Amino acid sequence: MERNRLASASPFEPLYGFSRAVRVGDRIEVAGTAPIEPDGSSTVGDAGVQAARCLEIIANALATLGGSPADVVRTRMYITDAADADLVGRAHGAMFGNLRPAATMVVVAGLLRPEWKVEIEAEAILEKTA
């Protein structure tokens, strides 16, 4: 099957050898997505603001590869402070609302950059068209 790969502003993609997202057939896998601005800087703000930025990057990746948030069946949210769960959860709910994909939120010791409070990944399965 053909693989369609998408790159983003993350400076880690070429350095670490990964793609922001990959589409194979009717599946789109979006890598762990940190709050990175188009210029490569980190998004400034609380965990909710950072989560919204992560989700915006994910939505753009999905759209570029022919999908949308409505196609997402699973997300994983990594947060560095359990106290931020509600902020991140609300940002997730703002995007996915009634779609309600399977989701996991895990508290981790840290992320690649110390200013990052959240990182999110997503898996989507596209509707088959006749």
N, CA, C and O atoms as a printed pandas DataFrame, in Angstrom:
     atom_number atom_name residue_name chain_id  residue_number  x_coord  y_coord  z_coord
0              1         N          MET        A               1    0.830   -1.187    0.000
1              2        CA          MET        A               1    0.000    0.000    0.000
2              3         C          MET        A               1    0.874    1.249    0.000
3              4         O          MET        A               1    1.962    1.274    0.576
4              5         N          GLU        A               2    0.374    2.262   -0.650
5              6        CA          GLU        A               2    1.080    3.528   -0.713
6              7         C          GLU        A               2    1.038    4.242    0.636
7              8         O          GLU        A               2    0.020    4.223    1.328
8              9         N          ARG        A               3    2.144    4.865    0.998
9             10        CA          ARG        A               3    2.218    5.681    2.212
10            11         C          ARG        A               3    2.326    7.138    1.814
11            12         O          ARG        A               3    3.200    7.518    1.034
12            13         N          ASN        A               4    1.436    7.947    2.352
13            14        CA          ASN        A               4    1.515    9.388    2.173
14            15         C          ASN        A               4    1.984    9.972    3.489
15            16         O          ASN        A               4    1.339    9.786    4.521
16            17         N          ARG        A               5    3.104   10.677    3.459
17            18        CA          ARG        A               5    3.686   11.244    4.672
18            19         C          ARG        A               5    3.526   12.754    4.670
19            20         O          ARG        A               5    3.561   13.401    3.624
20            21         N          LEU        A               6    3.348   13.300    5.865
21            22        CA          LEU        A               6    3.191   14.737    6.034
22            23         C          LEU        A               6    4.203   15.234    7.052
23            24         O          LEU        A               6    4.361   14.640    8.119
24            25         N          ALA        A               7    4.882   16.312    6.727
25            26        CA          ALA        A               7    5.815   16.955    7.655
26            27         C          ALA        A               7    5.154   18.206    8.231
27            28         O          ALA        A               7    4.195   18.732    7.667
28            29         N          SER        A               8    5.683   18.673    9.365
29            30        CA          SER        A               8    5.181   19.911    9.971
30            31         C          SER        A               8    6.360   20.777   10.392
31            32         O          SER        A               8    7.488   20.547    9.955
32            33         N          ALA        A               9    6.109   21.761   11.230
33            34        CA          ALA        A               9    7.157   22.692   11.673
34            35         C          ALA        A               9    8.060   22.113   12.752
35            36         O          ALA        A               9    9.019   22.767   13.162
36            37         N          SER        A              10    7.781   20.917   13.213
37            38        CA          SER        A              10    8.590   20.349   14.292
38            39         C          SER        A              10   10.040   20.177   13.842
39            40         O          SER        A              10   10.302   19.536   12.825
40            41         N          PRO        A              11   10.979   20.746   14.595
41            42        CA          PRO        A              11   12.383   20.562   14.237
42            43         C          PRO        A              11   12.873   19.137   14.501
43            44         O          PRO        A              11   13.962   18.767   14.063
44            45         N          PHE        A              12   12.080   18.340   15.210
45            46        CA          PHE        A              12   12.490   16.985   15.569
46            47         C          PHE        A              12   12.221   15.963   14.471
47            48         O          PHE        A              12   12.844   14.901   14.463
48            49         N          GLU        A              13   11.304   16.257   13.535
49            50        CA          GLU        A              13   10.954   15.284   12.505
50            51         C          GLU        A              13   12.151   14.853   11.662
51            52         O          GLU        A              13   12.417   13.655   11.565
52            53         N          PRO        A              14   12.888   15.789   11.044
53            54        CA          PRO        A              14   14.035   15.342   10.235
54            55         C          PRO        A              14   15.170   14.800   11.103
55            56         O          PRO        A              14   15.880   13.877   10.704
56            57         N          LEU        A              15   15.330   15.366   12.262
57            58        CA          LEU        A              15   16.408   14.955   13.155
58            59         C          LEU        A              15   16.197   13.546   13.689
59            60         O          LEU        A              15   17.145   12.765   13.778
60            61         N          TYR        A              16   14.950   13.216   14.047
61            62        CA          TYR        A              16   14.639   11.921   14.653
62            63         C          TYR        A              16   14.039   10.920   13.670
63            64         O          TYR        A              16   13.801    9.765   14.024
64            65         N          GLY        A              17   13.794   11.361   12.437
65            66        CA          GLY        A              17   13.333   10.438   11.399
66            67         C          GLY        A              17   11.887    9.997   11.528
67            68         O          GLY        A              17   11.597    8.802   11.465
68            69         N          PHE        A              18   10.972   10.947   11.708
69            70        CA          PHE        A              18    9.557   10.586   11.736
70            71         C          PHE        A              18    8.738   11.624   10.992
71            72         O          PHE        A              18    9.232   12.704   10.668
72            73         N          SER        A              19    7.484   11.289   10.724
73            74        CA          SER        A              19    6.543   12.175   10.037
74            75         C          SER        A              19    5.490   12.648   11.026
75            76         O          SER        A              19    5.163   11.948   11.984
76            77         N          ARG        A              20    4.966   13.837   10.784
77            78        CA          ARG        A              20    3.858   14.336   11.603
78            79         C          ARG        A              20    2.690   13.371   11.515
79            80         O          ARG        A              20    2.061   13.037   12.519
80            81         N          ALA        A              21    2.410   12.924   10.283
81            82        CA          ALA        A              21    1.301   11.995   10.076
82            83         C          ALA        A              21    1.607   11.133    8.863
83            84         O          ALA        A              21    2.353   11.524    7.965
84            85         N          VAL        A              22    1.012    9.955    8.863
85            86        CA          VAL        A              22    1.165    9.024    7.749
86            87         C          VAL        A              22   -0.211    8.449    7.429
87            88         O          VAL        A              22   -0.947    8.017    8.316
88            89         N          ARG        A              23   -0.538    8.455    6.131
89            90        CA          ARG        A              23   -1.776    7.807    5.690
90            91         C          ARG        A              23   -1.413    6.571    4.892
91            92         O          ARG        A              23   -0.621    6.622    3.951
92            93         N          VAL        A              24   -2.015    5.450    5.293
93            94        CA          VAL        A              24   -1.895    4.191    4.565
94            95         C          VAL        A              24   -3.317    3.670    4.400
95            96         O          VAL        A              24   -3.986    3.344    5.381
96            97         N          GLY        A              25   -3.772    3.594    3.155
97            98        CA          GLY        A              25   -5.144    3.155    2.906
98            99         C          GLY        A              25   -6.146    4.093    3.565
99           100         O          GLY        A              25   -6.124    5.303    3.339
100          101         N          ASP        A              26   -7.033    3.514    4.389
101          102        CA          ASP        A              26   -8.065    4.323    5.030
102          103         C          ASP        A              26   -7.673    4.761    6.443
103          104         O          ASP        A              26   -8.520    5.239    7.198
104          105         N          ARG        A              27   -6.411    4.602    6.801
105          106        CA          ARG        A              27   -5.936    4.962    8.150
106          107         C          ARG        A              27   -4.989    6.162    8.090
107          108         O          ARG        A              27   -4.149    6.274    7.197
108          109         N          ILE        A              28   -5.153    7.040    9.056
109          110        CA          ILE        A              28   -4.203    8.137    9.258
110          111         C          ILE        A              28   -3.724    8.051   10.695
111          112         O          ILE        A              28   -4.524    8.036   11.630
112          113         N          GLU        A              29   -2.418    7.996   10.859
113          114        CA          GLU        A              29   -1.794    7.976   12.178
114          115         C          GLU        A              29   -1.081    9.311   12.357
115          116         O          GLU        A              29   -0.230    9.675   11.545
116          117         N          VAL        A              30   -1.424   10.037   13.408
117          118        CA          VAL        A              30   -0.780   11.320   13.692
118          119         C          VAL        A              30    0.132   11.129   14.895
119          120         O          VAL        A              30   -0.309   10.719   15.969
120          121         N          ALA        A              31    1.407   11.430   14.700
121          122        CA          ALA        A              31    2.420   11.246   15.745
122          123         C          ALA        A              31    2.128   12.139   16.949
123          124         O          ALA        A              31    1.322   13.067   16.881
124          125         N          GLY        A              32    2.800   11.832   18.040
125          126        CA          GLY        A              32    2.715   12.691   19.215
126          127         C          GLY        A              32    2.954   14.127   18.792
127          128         O          GLY        A              32    3.989   14.452   18.211
128          129         N          THR        A              33    1.991   14.983   19.087
129          130        CA          THR        A              33    1.996   16.352   18.599
130          131         C          THR        A              33    2.125   17.316   19.766
131          132         O          THR        A              33    1.254   17.385   20.633
132          133         N          ALA        A              34    3.210   18.048   19.773
133          134        CA          ALA        A              34    3.487   19.014   20.830
134          135         C          ALA        A              34    2.996   20.395   20.407
135          136         O          ALA        A              34    2.704   20.618   19.232
136          137         N          PRO        A              35    2.905   21.319   21.357
137          138        CA          PRO        A              35    2.434   22.669   21.053
138          139         C          PRO        A              35    3.541   23.511   20.408
139          140         O          PRO        A              35    4.241   24.268   21.081
140          141         N          ILE        A              36    3.679   23.359   19.093
141          142        CA          ILE        A              36    4.723   24.056   18.347
142          143         C          ILE        A              36    4.067   25.012   17.357
143          144         O          ILE        A              36    3.137   24.645   16.640
144          145         N          GLU        A              37    4.564   26.228   17.333
145          146        CA          GLU        A              37    4.075   27.250   16.409
146          147         C          GLU        A              37    4.709   27.042   15.028
147          148         O          GLU        A              37    5.699   26.321   14.906
148          149         N          PRO        A              38    4.143   27.674   13.985
149          150        CA          PRO        A              38    4.689   27.497   12.634
150          151         C          PRO        A              38    6.174   27.855   12.507
151          152         O          PRO        A              38    6.868   27.318   11.643
152          153         N          ASP        A              39    6.664   28.760   13.365
153          154        CA          ASP        A              39    8.077   29.134   13.300
154          155         C          ASP        A              39    8.976   28.194   14.104
155          156         O          ASP        A              39   10.184   28.416   14.188
156          157         N          GLY        A              40    8.390   27.136   14.700
157          158        CA          GLY        A              40    9.161   26.168   15.464
158          159         C          GLY        A              40    9.262   26.474   16.947
159          160         O          GLY        A              40    9.785   25.663   17.711
160          161         N          SER        A              41    8.769   27.630   17.363
161          162        CA          SER        A              41    8.788   27.974   18.789
162          163         C          SER        A              41    7.651   27.259   19.514
163          164         O          SER        A              41    6.705   26.776   18.891
164          165         N          SER        A              42    7.761   27.200   20.826
165          166        CA          SER        A              42    6.713   26.566   21.635
166          167         C          SER        A              42    5.551   27.522   21.854
167          168         O          SER        A              42    5.743   28.728   22.004
168          169         N          THR        A              43    4.342   26.968   21.871
169          170        CA          THR        A              43    3.150   27.751   22.171
170          171         C          THR        A              43    3.220   28.225   23.614
171          172         O          THR        A              43    3.498   27.437   24.518
172          173         N          VAL        A              44    2.970   29.500   23.829
173          174        CA          VAL        A              44    2.966   30.072   25.169
174          175         C          VAL        A              44    1.554   29.978   25.728
175          176         O          VAL        A              44    0.584   30.270   25.029
176          177         N          GLY        A              45    1.440   29.571   26.985
177          178        CA          GLY        A              45    0.126   29.513   27.625
178          179         C          GLY        A              45    0.006   28.301   28.509
179          180         O          GLY        A              45    0.927   27.495   28.632
180          181         N          ASP        A              46   -1.165   28.192   29.126
181          182        CA          ASP        A              46   -1.412   27.072   30.029
182          183         C          ASP        A              46   -1.653   25.789   29.228
183          184         O          ASP        A              46   -1.635   25.796   27.998
184          185         N          ALA        A              47   -1.874   24.706   29.943
185          186        CA          ALA        A              47   -2.043   23.402   29.291
186          187         C          ALA        A              47   -3.242   23.382   28.345
187          188         O          ALA        A              47   -3.214   22.672   27.340
188          189         N          GLY        A              48   -4.287   24.142   28.641
189          190        CA          GLY        A              48   -5.446   24.196   27.756
190          191         C          GLY        A              48   -5.113   24.872   26.436
191          192         O          GLY        A              48   -5.516   24.396   25.375
192          193         N          VAL        A              49   -4.387   25.967   26.496
193          194        CA          VAL        A              49   -3.952   26.682   25.289
194          195         C          VAL        A              49   -3.021   25.779   24.477
195          196         O          VAL        A              49   -3.144   25.684   23.256
196          197         N          GLN        A              50   -2.101   25.125   25.162
197          198        CA          GLN        A              50   -1.172   24.239   24.471
198          199         C          GLN        A              50   -1.904   23.045   23.849
199          200         O          GLN        A              50   -1.583   22.645   22.730
200          201         N          ALA        A              51   -2.865   22.481   24.548
201          202        CA          ALA        A              51   -3.635   21.359   23.999
202          203         C          ALA        A              51   -4.412   21.792   22.761
203          204         O          ALA        A              51   -4.477   21.056   21.777
204          205         N          ALA        A              52   -5.000   22.982   22.808
205          206        CA          ALA        A              52   -5.737   23.481   21.645
206          207         C          ALA        A              52   -4.813   23.604   20.442
207          208         O          ALA        A              52   -5.217   23.300   19.320
208          209         N          ARG        A              53   -3.570   24.049   20.663
209          210        CA          ARG        A              53   -2.606   24.145   19.569
210          211         C          ARG        A              53   -2.253   22.753   19.031
211          212         O          ARG        A              53   -2.187   22.553   17.818
212          213         N          CYS        A              54   -2.028   21.800   19.929
213          214        CA          CYS        A              54   -1.755   20.425   19.499
214          215         C          CYS        A              54   -2.891   19.912   18.621
215          216         O          CYS        A              54   -2.651   19.326   17.565
216          217         N          LEU        A              55   -4.114   20.130   19.055
217          218        CA          LEU        A              55   -5.281   19.641   18.325
218          219         C          LEU        A              55   -5.453   20.354   16.987
219          220         O          LEU        A              55   -5.910   19.750   16.016
220          221         N          GLU        A              56   -5.090   21.637   16.933
221          222        CA          GLU        A              56   -5.134   22.372   15.668
222          223         C          GLU        A              56   -4.144   21.756   14.670
223          224         O          GLU        A              56   -4.470   21.577   13.496
224          225         N          ILE        A              57   -2.951   21.437   15.139
225          226        CA          ILE        A              57   -1.948   20.799   14.275
226          227         C          ILE        A              57   -2.466   19.445   13.791
227          228         O          ILE        A              57   -2.321   19.102   12.617
228          229         N          ILE        A              58   -3.070   18.680   14.698
229          230        CA          ILE        A              58   -3.629   17.373   14.342
230          231         C          ILE        A              58   -4.729   17.523   13.294
231          232         O          ILE        A              58   -4.745   16.786   12.308
232          233         N          ALA        A              59   -5.651   18.471   13.495
233          234        CA          ALA        A              59   -6.741   18.689   12.541
234          235         C          ALA        A              59   -6.197   19.071   11.171
235          236         O          ALA        A              59   -6.705   18.604   10.151
236          237         N          ASN        A              60   -5.170   19.914   11.138
237          238        CA          ASN        A              60   -4.566   20.309    9.860
238          239         C          ASN        A              60   -3.910   19.124    9.176
239          240         O          ASN        A              60   -4.015   18.972    7.958
240          241         N          ALA        A              61   -3.230   18.278    9.950
241          242        CA          ALA        A              61   -2.599   17.086    9.380
242          243         C          ALA        A              61   -3.653   16.151    8.793
243          244         O          ALA        A              61   -3.495   15.639    7.685
244          245         N          LEU        A              62   -4.715   15.937    9.538
245          246        CA          LEU        A              62   -5.797   15.082    9.047
246          247         C          LEU        A              62   -6.370   15.626    7.741
247          248         O          LEU        A              62   -6.559   14.878    6.781
248          249         N          ALA        A              63   -6.649   16.938    7.707
249          250        CA          ALA        A              63   -7.238   17.547    6.522
250          251         C          ALA        A              63   -6.312   17.417    5.310
251          252         O          ALA        A              63   -6.767   17.120    4.206
252          253         N          THR        A              64   -5.031   17.638    5.519
253          254        CA          THR        A              64   -4.069   17.534    4.427
254          255         C          THR        A              64   -4.036   16.131    3.837
255          256         O          THR        A              64   -3.801   15.958    2.641
256          257         N          LEU        A              65   -4.271   15.133    4.679
257          258        CA          LEU        A              65   -4.236   13.743    4.217
258          259         C          LEU        A              65   -5.628   13.187    3.904
259          260         O          LEU        A              65   -5.787   11.977    3.736
260          261         N          GLY        A              66   -6.642   14.066    3.823
261          262        CA          GLY        A              66   -7.965   13.642    3.393
262          263         C          GLY        A              66   -8.915   13.244    4.501
263          264         O          GLY        A              66   -9.942   12.620    4.230
264          265         N          GLY        A              67   -8.606   13.584    5.733
265          266        CA          GLY        A              67   -9.472   13.231    6.856
266          267         C          GLY        A              67   -9.952   14.456    7.611
267          268         O          GLY        A              67   -9.784   15.592    7.167
268          269         N          SER        A              68  -10.550   14.197    8.757
269          270        CA          SER        A              68  -11.048   15.271    9.616
270          271         C          SER        A              68  -11.133   14.741   11.047
271          272         O          SER        A              68  -10.993   13.539   11.268
272          273         N          PRO        A              69  -11.361   15.618   12.009
273          274        CA          PRO        A              69  -11.544   15.136   13.383
274          275         C          PRO        A              69  -12.666   14.100   13.504
275          276         O          PRO        A              69  -12.623   13.249   14.393
276          277         N          ALA        A              70  -13.648   14.161   12.639
277          278        CA          ALA        A              70  -14.755   13.195   12.683
278          279         C          ALA        A              70  -14.292   11.771   12.400
279          280         O          ALA        A              70  -14.991   10.816   12.740
280          281         N          ASP        A              71  -13.129   11.616   11.785
281          282        CA          ASP        A              71  -12.595   10.294   11.469
282          283         C          ASP        A              71  -11.745    9.704   12.601
283          284         O          ASP        A              71  -11.360    8.536   12.540
284          285         N          VAL        A              72  -11.456   10.496   13.619
285          286        CA          VAL        A              72  -10.581   10.049   14.700
286          287         C          VAL        A              72  -11.294    9.017   15.566
287          288         O          VAL        A              72  -12.418    9.235   16.018
288          289         N          VAL        A              73  -10.627    7.899   15.786
289          290        CA          VAL        A              73  -11.185    6.825   16.611
290          291         C          VAL        A              73  -10.431    6.661   17.929
291          292         O          VAL        A              73  -10.922    6.004   18.846
292          293         N          ARG        A              74   -9.224    7.263   18.030
293          294        CA          ARG        A              74   -8.435    7.119   19.252
294          295         C          ARG        A              74   -7.499    8.292   19.406
295          296         O          ARG        A              74   -6.887    8.753   18.442
296          297         N          THR        A              75   -7.394    8.774   20.646
297          298        CA          THR        A              75   -6.398    9.789   20.980
298          299         C          THR        A              75   -5.647    9.357   22.235
299          300         O          THR        A              75   -6.144    8.582   23.052
300          301         N          ARG        A              76   -4.446    9.880   22.355
301          302        CA          ARG        A              76   -3.657    9.700   23.576
302          303         C          ARG        A              76   -3.118   11.061   23.957
303          304         O          ARG        A              76   -2.516   11.760   23.142
304          305         N          MET        A              77   -3.343   11.429   25.212
305          306        CA          MET        A              77   -2.888   12.720   25.723
306          307         C          MET        A              77   -1.876   12.471   26.826
307          308         O          MET        A              77   -2.135   11.732   27.776
308          309         N          TYR        A              78   -0.726   13.100   26.683
309          310        CA          TYR        A              78    0.336   12.979   27.681
310          311         C          TYR        A              78    0.466   14.341   28.357
311          312         O          TYR        A              78    0.716   15.345   27.690
312          313         N          ILE        A              79    0.298   14.376   29.663
313          314        CA          ILE        A              79    0.395   15.632   30.402
314          315         C          ILE        A              79    1.460   15.499   31.483
315          316         O          ILE        A              79    1.728   14.405   31.978
316          317         N          THR        A              80    2.062   16.631   31.839
317          318        CA          THR        A              80    3.146   16.599   32.820
318          319         C          THR        A              80    2.671   16.899   34.238
319          320         O          THR        A              80    3.438   16.763   35.190
320          321         N          ASP        A              81    1.412   17.306   34.383
321          322        CA          ASP        A              81    0.873   17.632   35.711
322          323         C          ASP        A              81   -0.594   17.204   35.752
323          324         O          ASP        A              81   -1.400   17.661   34.941
324          325         N          ALA        A              82   -0.935   16.337   36.684
325          326        CA          ALA        A              82   -2.322   15.859   36.799
326          327         C          ALA        A              82   -3.298   17.005   37.010
327          328         O          ALA        A              82   -4.470   16.888   36.652
328          329         N          ALA        A              83   -2.846   18.096   37.578
329          330        CA          ALA        A              83   -3.714   19.255   37.804
330          331         C          ALA        A              83   -4.184   19.882   36.493
331          332         O          ALA        A              83   -5.148   20.648   36.487
332          333         N          ASP        A              84   -3.514   19.567   35.385
333          334        CA          ASP        A              84   -3.892   20.108   34.071
334          335         C          ASP        A              84   -4.895   19.239   33.326
335          336         O          ASP        A              84   -5.291   19.579   32.211
336          337         N          ALA        A              85   -5.310   18.137   33.910
337          338        CA          ALA        A              85   -6.202   17.197   33.224
338          339         C          ALA        A              85   -7.484   17.874   32.738
339          340         O          ALA        A              85   -7.917   17.631   31.612
340          341         N          ASP        A              86   -8.086   18.706   33.559
341          342        CA          ASP        A              86   -9.345   19.340   33.162
342          343         C          ASP        A              86   -9.144   20.308   31.995
343          344         O          ASP        A              86   -9.957   20.339   31.071
344          345         N          LEU        A              87   -8.070   21.095   32.030
345          346        CA          LEU        A              87   -7.800   22.028   30.927
346          347         C          LEU        A              87   -7.590   21.275   29.613
347          348         O          LEU        A              87   -8.136   21.654   28.577
348          349         N          VAL        A              88   -6.806   20.223   29.665
349          350        CA          VAL        A              88   -6.533   19.441   28.463
350          351         C          VAL        A              88   -7.790   18.699   28.018
351          352         O          VAL        A              88   -8.102   18.651   26.828
352          353         N          GLY        A              89   -8.505   18.124   28.977
353          354        CA          GLY        A              89   -9.743   17.420   28.653
354          355         C          GLY        A              89  -10.779   18.321   28.005
355          356         O          GLY        A              89  -11.482   17.905   27.084
356          357         N          ARG        A              90  -10.873   19.558   28.485
357          358        CA          ARG        A              90  -11.836   20.500   27.885
358          359         C          ARG        A              90  -11.440   20.879   26.459
359          360         O          ARG        A              90  -12.300   21.008   25.588
360          361         N          ALA        A              91  -10.153   21.056   26.222
361          362        CA          ALA        A              91   -9.700   21.342   24.852
362          363         C          ALA        A              91  -10.022   20.157   23.942
363          364         O          ALA        A              91  -10.479   20.339   22.814
364          365         N          HIS        A              92   -9.781   18.952   24.436
365          366        CA          HIS        A              92  -10.103   17.736   23.684
366          367         C          HIS        A              92  -11.606   17.690   23.398
367          368         O          HIS        A              92  -12.020   17.399   22.276
368          369         N          GLY        A              93  -12.412   17.975   24.407
369          370        CA          GLY        A              93  -13.865   17.972   24.246
370          371         C          GLY        A              93  -14.351   19.030   23.267
371          372         O          GLY        A              93  -15.342   18.823   22.567
372          373         N          ALA        A              94  -13.656   20.166   23.216
373          374        CA          ALA        A              94  -14.044   21.224   22.278
374          375         C          ALA        A              94  -13.876   20.766   20.834
375          376         O          ALA        A              94  -14.644   21.171   19.962
376          377         N          MET        A              95  -12.887   19.932   20.578
377          378        CA          MET        A              95  -12.696   19.438   19.214
378          379         C          MET        A              95  -13.564   18.219   18.927
379          380         O          MET        A              95  -14.166   18.117   17.858
380          381         N          PHE        A              96  -13.629   17.302   19.877
381          382        CA          PHE        A              96  -14.258   16.018   19.595
382          383         C          PHE        A              96  -15.688   15.893   20.099
383          384         O          PHE        A              96  -16.417   15.010   19.647
384          385         N          GLY        A              97  -16.111   16.755   21.029
385          386        CA          GLY        A              97  -17.491   16.806   21.480
386          387         C          GLY        A              97  -18.225   15.492   21.444
387          388         O          GLY        A              97  -17.868   14.551   22.153
388          389         N          ASN        A              98  -19.250   15.423   20.619
389          390        CA          ASN        A              98  -20.082   14.218   20.510
390          391         C          ASN        A              98  -19.422   13.090   19.725
391          392         O          ASN        A              98  -19.961   11.984   19.680
392          393         N          LEU        A              99  -18.266   13.342   19.103
393          394        CA          LEU        A              99  -17.564   12.286   18.362
394          395         C          LEU        A              99  -17.017   11.239   19.323
395          396         O          LEU        A              99  -17.046   10.043   19.035
396          397         N          ARG        A             100  -16.527   11.693   20.446
397          398        CA          ARG        A             100  -16.065   10.862   21.558
398          399         C          ARG        A             100  -15.225    9.654   21.144
399          400         O          ARG        A             100  -15.648    8.513   21.328
400          401         N          PRO        A             101  -14.029    9.901   20.583
401          402        CA          PRO        A             101  -13.147    8.772   20.272
402          403         C          PRO        A             101  -12.663    8.111   21.560
403          404         O          PRO        A             101  -12.736    8.708   22.634
404          405         N          ALA        A             102  -12.178    6.897   21.450
405          406        CA          ALA        A             102  -11.511    6.273   22.593
406          407         C          ALA        A             102  -10.324    7.161   22.935
407          408         O          ALA        A             102   -9.616    7.626   22.042
408          409         N          ALA        A             103  -10.104    7.399   24.224
409          410        CA          ALA        A             103   -9.047    8.334   24.608
410          411         C          ALA        A             103   -8.345    7.868   25.875
411          412         O          ALA        A             103   -8.937    7.238   26.751
412          413         N          THR        A             104   -7.078    8.197   25.939
413          414        CA          THR        A             104   -6.274    7.912   27.118
414          415         C          THR        A             104   -5.543    9.187   27.497
415          416         O          THR        A             104   -5.037    9.901   26.631
416          417         N          MET        A             105   -5.487    9.476   28.802
417          418        CA          MET        A             105   -4.686   10.586   29.295
418          419         C          MET        A             105   -3.731   10.020   30.339
419          420         O          MET        A             105   -4.148    9.359   31.291
420          421         N          VAL        A             106   -2.450   10.290   30.146
421          422        CA          VAL        A             106   -1.414    9.744   31.016
422          423         C          VAL        A             106   -0.558   10.886   31.545
423          424         O          VAL        A             106   -0.186   11.791   30.799
424          425         N          VAL        A             107   -0.250   10.840   32.831
425          426        CA          VAL        A             107    0.678   11.803   33.414
426          427         C          VAL        A             107    2.087   11.230   33.257
427          428         O          VAL        A             107    2.363   10.101   33.662
428          429         N          VAL        A             108    2.966   12.028   32.666
429          430        CA          VAL        A             108    4.343   11.611   32.431
430          431         C          VAL        A             108    5.295   12.525   33.199
431          432         O          VAL        A             108    4.925   13.626   33.607
432          433         N          ALA        A             109    6.514   12.056   33.388
433          434        CA          ALA        A             109    7.505   12.830   34.141
434          435         C          ALA        A             109    7.920   14.092   33.396
435          436         O          ALA        A             109    8.262   15.094   34.024
436          437         N          GLY        A             110    7.894   14.057   32.085
437          438        CA          GLY        A             110    8.293   15.225   31.308
438          439         C          GLY        A             110    8.164   14.950   29.825
439          440         O          GLY        A             110    8.022   13.804   29.397
440          441         N          LEU        A             111    8.218   16.022   29.047
441          442        CA          LEU        A             111    8.189   15.941   27.593
442          443         C          LEU        A             111    9.510   16.488   27.062
443          444         O          LEU        A             111   10.348   16.929   27.849
444          445         N          LEU        A             112    9.711   16.471   25.761
445          446        CA          LEU        A             112   10.996   16.822   25.172
446          447         C          LEU        A             112   11.479   18.225   25.542
447          448         O          LEU        A             112   12.669   18.420   25.790
448          449         N          ARG        A             113   10.589   19.183   25.581
449          450        CA          ARG        A             113   10.947   20.539   25.998
450          451         C          ARG        A             113   10.279   20.812   27.343
451          452         O          ARG        A             113    9.112   20.464   27.528
452          453         N          PRO        A             114   10.981   21.417   28.265
453          454        CA          PRO        A             114   10.423   21.627   29.602
454          455         C          PRO        A             114    9.194   22.531   29.630
455          456         O          PRO        A             114    8.390   22.434   30.557
456          457         N          GLU        A             115    9.029   23.403   28.647
457          458        CA          GLU        A             115    7.868   24.300   28.625
458          459         C          GLU        A             115    6.599   23.618   28.109
459          460         O          GLU        A             115    5.506   24.169   28.243
460          461         N          TRP        A             116    6.730   22.444   27.530
461          462        CA          TRP        A             116    5.553   21.724   27.046
462          463         C          TRP        A             116    4.834   21.075   28.219
463          464         O          TRP        A             116    5.448   20.396   29.042
464          465         N          LYS        A             117    3.529   21.293   28.282
465          466        CA          LYS        A             117    2.694   20.708   29.326
466          467         C          LYS        A             117    1.875   19.529   28.809
467          468         O          LYS        A             117    1.323   18.758   29.594
468          469         N          VAL        A             118    1.797   19.391   27.478
469          470        CA          VAL        A             118    0.943   18.373   26.871
470          471         C          VAL        A             118    1.474   17.975   25.499
471          472         O          VAL        A             118    2.094   18.775   24.798
472          473         N          GLU        A             119    1.221   16.737   25.139
473          474        CA          GLU        A             119    1.478   16.223   23.798
474          475         C          GLU        A             119    0.326   15.271   23.484
475          476         O          GLU        A             119   -0.114   14.521   24.356
476          477         N          ILE        A             120   -0.163   15.295   22.244
477          478        CA          ILE        A             120   -1.345   14.506   21.872
478          479         C          ILE        A             120   -1.082   13.767   20.567
479          480         O          ILE        A             120   -0.467   14.311   19.649
480          481         N          GLU        A             121   -1.547   12.534   20.488
481          482        CA          GLU        A             121   -1.492   11.786   19.233
482          483         C          GLU        A             121   -2.897   11.300   18.880
483          484         O          GLU        A             121   -3.775   11.225   19.740
484          485         N          ALA        A             122   -3.094   10.974   17.610
485          486        CA          ALA        A             122   -4.425   10.567   17.153
486          487         C          ALA        A             122   -4.336    9.494   16.071
487          488         O          ALA        A             122   -3.373    9.423   15.308
488          489         N          GLU        A             123   -5.369    8.668   16.036
489          490        CA          GLU        A             123   -5.529    7.653   14.999
490          491         C          GLU        A             123   -6.896    7.854   14.362
491          492         O          GLU        A             123   -7.894    8.037   15.059
492          493         N          ALA        A             124   -6.935    7.819   13.034
493          494        CA          ALA        A             124   -8.190    8.008   12.320
494          495         C          ALA        A             124   -8.395    6.882   11.309
495          496         O          ALA        A             124   -7.445    6.349   10.736
496          497         N          ILE        A             125   -9.643    6.545   11.113
497          498        CA          ILE        A             125  -10.038    5.601   10.061
498          499         C          ILE        A             125  -11.064    6.327    9.200
499          500         O          ILE        A             125  -12.105    6.767    9.689
500          501         N          LEU        A             126  -10.755    6.446    7.916
501          502        CA          LEU        A             126  -11.625    7.189    7.014
502          503         C          LEU        A             126  -12.790    6.338    6.560
503          504         O          LEU        A             126  -12.669    5.126    6.383
504          505         N          GLU        A             127  -13.903    6.988    6.380
505          506        CA          GLU        A             127  -15.093    6.315    5.842
506          507         C          GLU        A             127  -14.778    5.861    4.416
507          508         O          GLU        A             127  -14.185    6.604    3.634
508          509         N          LYS        A             128  -15.171    4.670    4.100
509          510        CA          LYS        A             128  -14.988    4.184    2.732
510          511         C          LYS        A             128  -16.094    4.769    1.861
511          512         O          LYS        A             128  -17.264    4.796    2.242
512          513         N          THR        A             129  -15.692    5.237    0.680
513          514        CA          THR        A             129  -16.675    5.775   -0.250
514          515         C          THR        A             129  -16.833    4.829   -1.419
515          516         O          THR        A             129  -15.895    4.148   -1.832
516          517         N          ALA        A             130  -18.032    4.808   -1.932
517          518        CA          ALA        A             130  -18.327    3.889   -3.048
518          519         C          ALA        A             130  -17.852    4.434   -4.353
519          520         O          ALA        A             130  -18.020    3.791   -5.389
